[in-house]
Amino acid sequence: MGDNYEVSGQAGAVGPNAHVHDATLNQIVSQIENSMDLSQLGDELAKLHEAMKAAATDSEHYKAIGGVIEAEGAAKAKDPAKVVTH
C-alpha cells in the first residue's frame, strides 16, 4: 500500500502483479526519426562497414558486417524501424 511509480518514457506494465502480453513498444523508432538525419546515419554506417571489412578475419566478423550493411540500407531508405532491427 502506498506504492508510487514514476515512469519516464514508455512502459509496458508497472506495479505489483503487472503484466503485458503481445505488445510492441516502438518508442525508440520515434526517437530516431526525431533526433537524427537518417541519410547522414547511412553515410556513417557505410564508413563503419568499410572499416569493419578491412579488419575482418573470421565468419563472425562478416556476419556483423552484414548487419551493419542492412542497417545502412535501412537508414538510406529512411526506415528507422529497420535500422533499429539491424
N, C-alpha and C positions, 0 to 999 in steps of 0.2 A: 504494500500500500504506500502511496506517496511517490511512486516512481516518476521520474521526469526524464524525458527523452528529447534531445535536440538534434535534429538531423540537418546537416548542411549538405545540400545536394539531393541526390536521388537515393531512395531506399526501397527495397522490395518488401521488407517486413520489419517491424520494430516492436520490441516489448516482449514480455514473458509469453511463452507459448505462441508467438507469432510465426506464421509460415506463409509461404507463397508457392504457387505451382504454375508451371507453364507460362512464365513471364519472360519477356525480353526487355532488358533495360538498355536504352540507346543514348544515354546522356553523353558519353564520350564522343560520339559521332557529331552531335550538335556543337560541342566544344571545339572540335577540329574545324568544322565549317566556319565557325565564327571567329576563330583565333589565328588562322594561318592561311597563307596563299598556297593552295594545292599545287599550282604549277611550279612554284619555287620548291616545294617539297619534292615533287617529281624530279626536278633537276638535281637536288641534293642526294636523293636516293640513287640516281644514275651514277653520280660520282662515287657514292659508297659502294655500289655493286662493282664498279670498275676496280676500286681499291681492294675489295674482297677477292675479286677474281685473280688479281696479281699475287695475292698471298695464299690462295687456296692450295692445299696439299692432300686433302682426303675427301671422301664422299660426304661427310657431314658438313664440310665447308661448302661444297657445291649445292647441297640441299638448302643451306642458309642463304646462299646467293640467289637461289630460285625464289625464295620467299621475298627477298628484297626486290627482285625484278618484278614480281607480281604486285607488290606494294607500289612500286614506281609506276607501273602501268595504270593502276587504280588512281593514283594521285593525278597523273596526266589526264585521265578520263574524268577527273573531278568527282570521284566516287568515294567519299570519306568512309563509308561503311566497309568497303572492301580494303581500304588502306588499313583500317584497324584490324580486320580479319587476318591480313597477311603480316 
